[in-house]
Structure formats: C-alpha cells, structure tokens
Amino acid sequence: MSSVYLPRSIRIGGGALRELPAALAQLGLSRPAILTDNYLAGTGALERLVALCTEQGLAARGFADVIPDPTVSSIDKATAFVTEGDHDCVVGFGGGSSIDTAKAVAVLAARGGTMRALKAPHQEDLPGLPIVAIPTTAGTGSEATRFTIVTDEANDEKMLCVGLAYLPILAIVDYELTLSKPVRLTADTGIDALTHAIEAYVSSRANPFSDGMALAAIRAIWPNLRTVCTNPDDRAARESMMIGSLQAGIAFSNASVALVHGMSRPIGAHFHVAHGLSNAMLLPIVTEWSAPAALPRYANCARAMGLSPVEEGDQAAVARLVEALHQVNTDLAVPTPRSHGIDEARWFELLPLMAEQAIASGSPANNPRVPDAQIIEALYRRAWA
C-alpha cells in the first residue's frame, strides 16, 4: 500500500502570482505573513506582492530577513514576526530557503517548541498555520513536499524535519519568476530538481504514483537544463523546468530522496555550499556507485532522458547515464569541492562527522545500495577532486 500527499491547491502558469489574493480567498485566508529574503525585497518584488494583497483587501505584512540555509536563530526571528501579527497563514516567497523558513515558522508559531525537537525521525503531522509556497527558482520542489530543512548552528547540522504539517496548502507555480535568475543559480537549482527526480525513482520507497511523476520530471528537465543556462529568456524552456521541478518535488515528497541528499546536507551545513550545488557535486559519483543495485531503474532514467534507445541493454544505458551526468557538470561549470575553494584539511578532518550526519538523516537508507559510514567517507574522498 502507498500513501500520496499533495498540496490542496496548485495554480500553475505564467502570471499565476497575480492569482494569489483570489487563491487565498478561496481557502478562507486573509491575513498572510509573507517571508522572503533581502534580494527579493531589494528588487521590489516583496513590496509589489504585499501591495497586490492589500489592494484586494488582505491584511498582508512582509518579512525580508530570510537567510540562505535557514538556521535555528533565523527561524526564531521569523517566528517572532509572525506571532506578533494577527496572521492566519504563512507565505514562503523565494527559493527553497524562504519556503523552508515558512514551513518551520508555521509549526513553531502555532505550537511553540524547538526545531531540534522536530528533527527526523520525529513526524510532525498535526497542522500548524496554513502554508503557501511561491517558488522563484526551478529546483527545490519544496512547494509540493512535506519536508523542511533547518541548520542547527550549534553543531553545523542540517536537520531534516518531516510531516504533513510542512505540506503547503497552496502552491503558486509561476515560471515567469525564474526569468531573471542568474546562470549559476539556474544551473544549480536545475540539477537539484533532476537529482530529486532520479532519487525518487530509484528510492526503495518509490511507488507507481511517484514513479510517474519522477519520469515526467526527468523528461521535462533534461532537454531544457542546458537551454535555460545558455538562453535564459527561453520561456518554453523555463516553463518546462518549473513544471519539472514541481513534478520532481511531488515525486520525492512521496518516495523520499536517497544517498545524494544524505551526503549533500553536511556539505551545505559545514561549508555553506548551496544545496543544489552540493547535490551536483555528488550526483555522478553516487549514481555510479549505486547503479549496480538497481540497473533497470537507472536505465529507465537514461531512457527518459533520451540517452539510450529502448532496445539497448540496461548496463549500456546506465553507462550513458553516468557519462551524461559527468558531462553536464562540465558543461555547466559545476565545481568540485576542491575547485570551489573548500579547505582541504578541514574537508578530510570532517569526513567521519559528515558520514555520521548523512546516515542520521535517514536518506541513505532509501538508496538502492545502502552504504555504511566507511563507504560514505570513500565517496566524499572521490568527490573532493
């Protein structure tokens, strides 16, 4: 038996952002707290979104202090903003960090407590404040997931928090919000979405519903990934990436992610590498190591990407997949940890702790080939250069 979890309402398409007031009204919500980062606030986007709401009679307030890779202290600051206002919902407007912040705040503002108490394997299913997600990048898929990630700065641990309480009630998916994004962000978030789709498909918790979403996401993302980096104004490619990111989010929300994500989170926590970029650093190496345990699954990913004809054997298809993942990293200038400027001594010193934190996240246990700590350390060593 499989369980499927989805947002109650999703509005998709160019210009969908303008439908936010009507979508909130449909759900009986009228007092949104809109959480975003300094960059979007600086462009005037937050001010315009608050004005859009107030013009329609909604009592909206904006908060612009979301930080990349939100920490416990940044979540506490945003929670204080929401609790001091009479808000009936929390809107995450931005990339994954803004949406993750909104998810965490929705629970803490409703019930109090600490983020560490909410860390997996704890499941938080009791609803908090309703969550609205408006992604401005085509990558995290967080608008459709029941997960949030918060860094505990006391020990540089990225804490995975899981449960229905984090599933948005409404997602506004407007690809026009991605048109102005820089190439590095576009590339990293695009590979992030591809990783979500591949890992959801090969996860030991995959099911027929998540499989359909994962393969659809791969078909949408792969042909357009390079295009949106070389031709950022290609609206059709941007739209495909946004839809693919949403489908990948739905897939991994219902099948979970695996080893790439488990290993990626400690890199982000200790070295402040963007999540999509740390996934990209690991995806080819982890795929190559994992594939022997699930050749047909990885081969189907290669076929969905158009890399291998249907009649070709699984082994050859997977070889094409691994080669293509290495090549796209080269084409999109994805650095290694070494070329990114991470301190070598610190990297190797932290390998045991990073391996321990990766396993503790639970994601590696979903991998088709489950590693122990020594294997994870060896994979980190391979990824270094």
C-alpha positions as CSV (number, residue, x, y, z in Angstrom):
1,M,0.0,0.0,0.0
2,S,1.2,3.5,-0.8
3,S,0.2,6.9,0.6
4,V,0.1,10.0,-1.6
5,Y,0.5,13.6,-0.2
6,L,-0.2,16.7,-2.3
7,P,-0.9,20.4,-1.7
8,R,-4.7,21.1,-1.6
9,S,-4.4,23.7,-4.4
10,I,-1.8,24.4,-7.1
11,R,-2.0,27.3,-9.5
12,I,0.4,26.9,-12.5
13,G,1.4,29.1,-15.4
14,G,2.9,32.4,-16.4
15,G,1.3,35.2,-14.3
16,A,-0.1,32.9,-11.7
17,L,1.4,35.1,-9.0
18,R,-1.4,37.6,-9.7
19,E,-3.9,35.0,-8.6
20,L,-2.6,34.9,-5.0
21,P,-5.3,37.0,-3.5
22,A,-8.1,35.0,-5.2
23,A,-6.5,31.7,-4.2
24,L,-6.2,32.8,-0.6
25,A,-9.8,33.9,-0.5
26,Q,-10.9,30.6,-2.0
27,L,-9.2,28.9,1.1
28,G,-10.7,31.4,3.5
29,L,-7.4,33.1,4.3
30,S,-7.0,36.8,4.5
31,R,-4.0,37.8,6.8
32,P,-0.8,36.4,5.2
33,A,2.7,36.9,6.6
34,I,5.0,36.9,3.5
35,L,8.5,35.7,4.2
36,T,11.3,36.3,1.8
37,D,15.0,37.3,1.5
38,N,16.8,40.5,1.2
39,Y,17.5,40.0,-2.5
40,L,13.8,39.7,-3.5
41,A,12.9,42.6,-1.1
42,G,15.7,44.7,-2.8
43,T,14.2,44.1,-6.3
44,G,10.8,45.5,-5.1
45,A,9.2,42.0,-5.5
46,L,8.1,41.8,-1.9
47,E,6.7,45.3,-1.9
48,R,4.7,44.5,-5.0
49,L,3.4,41.3,-3.6
50,V,2.2,42.9,-0.4
51,A,0.6,45.7,-2.4
52,L,-1.2,43.1,-4.6
53,C,-2.7,41.6,-1.5
54,T,-3.6,44.8,0.2
55,E,-5.3,46.1,-2.9
56,Q,-7.6,43.1,-2.7
57,G,-8.4,43.8,1.0
58,L,-6.0,41.3,2.5
59,A,-4.1,42.3,5.7
60,A,-0.6,41.3,4.4
61,R,2.8,42.0,6.0
62,G,6.2,41.3,4.6
63,F,9.4,40.0,6.3
64,A,12.7,40.2,4.4
65,D,15.2,38.6,6.6
66,V,15.2,35.0,5.4
67,I,18.8,33.8,5.0
68,P,20.3,31.1,2.8
69,D,20.2,27.7,4.5
70,P,18.0,28.9,7.4
71,T,19.3,28.5,10.9
72,V,17.5,28.0,14.2
73,S,18.1,31.6,15.1
74,S,16.8,32.9,11.8
75,I,13.7,30.7,12.2
76,D,13.2,32.1,15.7
77,K,13.4,35.7,14.3
78,A,10.8,35.0,11.6
79,T,8.6,33.2,14.1
80,A,8.6,36.3,16.3
81,F,7.5,38.4,13.4
82,V,4.6,36.1,12.6
83,T,3.4,35.7,16.2
84,E,3.4,39.4,16.9
85,G,1.0,39.9,14.0
86,D,-2.5,38.5,13.7
87,H,-1.7,36.2,10.8
88,D,-3.8,33.3,9.6
89,C,-1.2,31.8,7.1
90,V,2.5,32.0,6.3
91,V,3.7,32.6,2.7
92,G,7.2,31.4,1.6
93,F,8.1,33.6,-1.4
94,G,11.5,32.8,-2.9
95,G,13.8,29.9,-3.2
96,G,13.9,26.8,-1.0
97,S,15.2,28.8,2.0
98,S,12.2,31.1,2.0
99,I,9.8,28.1,1.7
100,D,11.6,26.1,4.3
101,T,11.5,29.0,6.6
102,A,7.8,29.4,6.1
103,K,7.2,25.7,6.8
104,A,9.2,25.8,10.1
105,V,7.6,29.0,11.2
106,A,4.1,27.7,10.5
107,V,4.6,25.0,13.1
108,L,6.5,27.0,15.7
109,A,4.2,30.0,15.5
110,A,1.2,27.7,16.1
111,R,2.6,25.5,18.8
112,G,5.9,26.8,20.2
113,G,8.7,24.4,20.9
114,T,12.2,24.0,19.3
115,M,13.4,22.9,15.9
116,R,15.6,20.2,17.4
117,A,12.6,18.5,18.9
118,L,11.1,18.4,15.4
119,K,14.1,16.7,13.8
120,A,13.6,13.4,12.0
121,P,12.8,10.7,12.8
122,H,10.1,12.7,14.6
123,Q,7.0,13.1,12.4
124,E,5.1,16.3,12.7
125,D,1.6,15.7,11.2
126,L,-0.6,17.9,13.3
127,P,-1.3,21.0,11.2
128,G,0.2,24.4,12.2
129,L,-0.6,27.6,10.3
130,P,-1.6,27.1,6.7
131,I,1.5,27.3,4.4
132,V,1.5,29.0,1.0
133,A,4.6,28.4,-1.2
134,I,5.6,30.6,-4.1
135,P,8.9,29.3,-5.6
136,T,11.0,31.8,-7.6
137,T,13.5,29.1,-8.7
138,A,13.0,25.9,-10.7
139,G,14.8,23.5,-8.4
140,T,13.8,22.7,-4.8
141,G,10.2,21.5,-5.4
142,S,9.6,22.5,-1.8
143,E,6.2,23.9,-2.8
144,A,5.0,20.3,-3.0
145,T,6.8,18.5,-0.2
146,R,6.2,17.6,3.4
147,F,9.8,18.3,4.4
148,T,11.8,21.3,5.7
149,I,15.5,21.6,6.5
150,V,16.9,23.9,9.2
151,T,20.6,24.2,10.2
152,D,21.4,24.0,13.9
153,E,24.3,26.4,14.2
154,A,25.3,24.9,17.5
155,N,26.8,21.9,15.7
156,D,26.5,22.7,12.0
157,E,23.9,20.0,11.4
158,K,21.2,20.3,8.7
159,M,18.2,18.9,10.5
160,L,15.6,17.2,8.2
161,C,12.1,17.7,9.6
162,V,9.2,15.6,8.2
163,G,5.5,15.5,8.4
164,L,2.1,16.7,7.0
165,A,2.5,19.9,9.0
166,Y,5.0,21.1,6.4
167,L,3.0,20.3,3.3
168,P,1.8,23.6,1.7
169,I,-2.0,24.1,1.4
170,L,-1.4,26.2,-1.7
171,A,1.4,26.4,-4.2
172,I,1.7,29.2,-6.8
173,V,4.0,28.0,-9.6
174,D,4.8,30.9,-12.0
175,Y,7.7,30.3,-14.3
176,E,8.0,34.0,-15.1
177,L,9.5,34.4,-11.6
178,T,12.6,32.5,-12.8
179,L,13.3,34.6,-16.0
180,S,15.7,37.0,-14.2
181,K,17.7,34.3,-12.3
182,P,21.5,34.2,-12.9
183,V,23.1,31.3,-14.7
184,R,24.8,29.8,-11.6
185,L,21.6,29.7,-9.7
186,T,19.7,28.4,-12.7
187,A,22.2,25.5,-13.2
188,D,22.4,24.5,-9.6
189,T,18.7,24.5,-9.0
190,G,18.1,22.7,-12.2
191,I,20.5,19.9,-11.3
192,D,18.8,19.8,-7.8
193,A,15.5,19.1,-9.5
194,L,17.0,16.4,-11.7
195,T,18.5,14.8,-8.6
196,H,15.1,14.9,-6.8
197,A,13.6,13.1,-9.8
198,I,16.3,10.4,-10.2
199,E,16.5,9.7,-6.4
200,A,12.7,9.5,-6.1
201,Y,12.6,6.9,-8.9
202,V,15.4,4.7,-7.5
203,S,14.4,5.1,-3.9
204,S,13.4,1.9,-2.1
205,R,10.2,3.8,-1.1
206,A,9.1,4.5,-4.7
207,N,5.6,3.7,-5.7
208,P,3.7,3.8,-9.0
209,F,2.4,7.3,-8.4
210,S,5.9,8.7,-7.6
211,D,7.4,6.8,-10.5
212,G,5.1,8.6,-13.0
213,M,5.9,12.0,-11.5
214,A,9.6,11.3,-11.4
215,L,9.9,10.1,-15.0
216,A,7.7,13.0,-16.2
217,A,10.1,15.4,-14.3
218,I,13.1,13.8,-15.9
219,R,11.6,14.2,-19.4
220,A,10.8,17.9,-18.7
221,I,14.1,18.8,-17.1
222,W,16.9,17.1,-19.0
223,P,16.2,18.5,-22.5
224,N,15.9,22.0,-21.1
225,L,18.6,22.2,-18.5
226,R,21.4,23.5,-20.7
227,T,18.9,25.7,-22.6
228,V,17.9,27.8,-19.6
229,C,21.6,28.3,-18.8
230,T,22.7,29.3,-22.4
231,N,19.4,31.1,-23.3
232,P,17.9,32.4,-20.1
233,D,15.0,34.2,-21.9
234,D,13.7,30.9,-23.5
235,R,10.2,31.0,-21.9
236,A,9.2,27.5,-23.1
237,A,12.4,26.0,-21.5
238,R,11.8,28.0,-18.3
239,E,8.3,26.7,-18.1
240,S,9.3,23.1,-18.6
241,M,11.9,23.4,-15.9
242,M,9.4,24.9,-13.5
243,I,6.9,22.1,-14.2
244,G,9.6,19.5,-13.9
245,S,10.7,20.9,-10.6
246,L,7.2,20.7,-9.3
247,Q,6.8,17.1,-10.5
248,A,10.1,16.2,-9.0
249,G,9.0,17.7,-5.7
250,I,5.8,15.7,-5.8
251,A,7.8,12.6,-6.6
252,F,10.3,12.8,-3.7
253,S,7.7,14.0,-1.2
254,N,6.0,10.7,-1.8
255,A,9.0,8.4,-2.3
256,S,11.7,10.3,-0.4
257,V,15.3,11.0,-1.6
258,A,18.4,8.9,-1.1
259,L,22.2,8.9,-0.8
260,V,23.0,12.1,-2.8
261,H,20.8,14.2,-0.5
262,G,22.0,12.4,2.7
263,M,25.6,13.3,1.7
264,S,24.8,16.7,0.4
265,R,23.3,18.2,3.6
266,P,26.5,18.0,5.7
267,I,28.5,19.7,2.9
268,G,26.0,22.6,3.0
269,A,26.0,22.8,6.7
270,H,29.8,22.7,7.3
271,F,31.0,24.6,4.2
272,H,27.9,26.8,3.3
273,V,27.7,25.3,-0.2
274,A,24.3,25.9,-1.8
275,H,22.1,22.8,-1.7
276,G,21.7,22.3,-5.4
277,L,25.4,22.8,-6.0
278,S,26.4,20.2,-3.4
279,N,23.9,17.8,-5.0
280,A,25.5,18.4,-8.4
281,M,29.0,17.7,-6.9
282,L,27.8,14.3,-5.8
283,L,25.3,13.1,-8.3
284,P,27.6,11.4,-10.9
285,I,29.8,9.7,-8.3
286,V,26.9,8.4,-6.2
287,T,24.9,7.3,-9.2
288,E,27.9,5.3,-10.5
289,W,28.3,3.6,-7.1
290,S,24.6,2.9,-6.6
291,A,23.6,1.8,-10.0
292,P,24.7,-1.9,-9.8
293,A,22.0,-2.5,-7.2
294,A,19.2,-1.1,-9.4
295,L,20.3,-1.3,-13.0
296,P,16.8,-1.4,-14.6
297,R,15.7,1.7,-12.6
298,Y,18.7,3.8,-13.5
299,A,18.5,2.5,-17.1
300,N,14.9,3.8,-17.2
301,C,16.2,7.2,-16.1
302,A,18.6,7.2,-19.0
303,R,15.8,6.3,-21.4
304,A,13.6,9.1,-20.0
305,M,16.5,11.5,-20.7
306,G,16.7,10.3,-24.3
307,L,20.2,9.0,-23.7
308,S,19.5,5.3,-24.6
309,P,17.2,3.6,-27.1
310,V,14.6,1.3,-25.6
311,E,16.2,-1.8,-27.1
312,E,19.6,-1.1,-25.5
313,G,20.6,-3.2,-22.5
314,D,20.5,-1.8,-19.0
315,Q,24.2,-1.9,-18.4
316,A,25.0,0.2,-21.5
317,A,22.1,2.6,-20.7
318,V,23.5,3.2,-17.2
319,A,27.0,3.8,-18.6
320,R,25.5,6.5,-20.8
321,L,23.7,8.0,-17.8
322,V,26.8,8.2,-15.7
323,E,28.7,9.7,-18.6
324,A,26.0,12.3,-19.2
325,L,25.9,13.4,-15.6
326,H,29.6,13.9,-15.6
327,Q,29.3,15.8,-18.9
328,V,26.5,18.2,-17.8
329,N,28.6,19.1,-14.7
330,T,31.4,20.0,-17.0
331,D,29.1,21.9,-19.4
332,L,27.5,23.9,-16.6
333,A,30.9,24.5,-14.8
334,V,29.9,22.7,-11.6
335,P,33.0,22.8,-9.4
336,T,34.4,20.0,-7.3
337,P,34.7,20.7,-3.5
338,R,38.4,21.3,-4.2
339,S,37.9,23.8,-7.1
340,H,35.1,25.5,-5.1
341,G,37.7,26.6,-2.6
342,I,36.8,24.4,0.4
343,D,39.8,23.9,2.8
344,E,41.3,20.5,2.1
345,A,42.4,19.8,5.7
346,R,39.0,20.7,7.1
347,W,37.2,18.6,4.4
348,F,39.1,15.4,5.3
349,E,39.0,16.1,9.0
350,L,35.2,16.3,8.9
351,L,34.6,13.2,6.8
352,P,33.7,10.9,9.8
353,L,31.3,13.5,11.2
354,M,29.8,14.2,7.8
355,A,29.3,10.5,7.2
356,E,27.6,10.1,10.6
357,Q,25.3,13.1,9.9
358,A,24.5,11.7,6.4
359,I,23.4,8.4,7.9
360,A,21.5,10.1,10.7
361,S,19.3,12.0,8.2
362,G,17.8,8.7,7.1
363,S,18.0,9.4,3.4
364,P,20.9,6.9,2.6
365,A,18.7,4.1,3.9
366,N,16.4,4.7,1.0
367,N,19.2,4.2,-1.5
368,P,19.1,1.1,-3.7
369,R,22.6,0.2,-2.5
370,V,22.8,1.2,1.2
371,P,26.3,2.3,2.3
372,D,28.0,2.2,5.7
373,A,30.0,5.1,7.1
374,Q,33.2,3.9,5.6
375,I,31.7,3.8,2.1
376,I,30.3,7.3,2.5
377,E,33.7,8.6,3.6
378,A,35.2,7.0,0.5
379,L,32.6,8.6,-1.8
380,Y,33.4,12.0,-0.2
381,R,37.1,11.4,-0.9
382,R,36.2,10.7,-4.6
383,A,34.1,13.8,-4.8
384,W,36.9,16.0,-3.5
385,A,38.8,16.3,-6.8
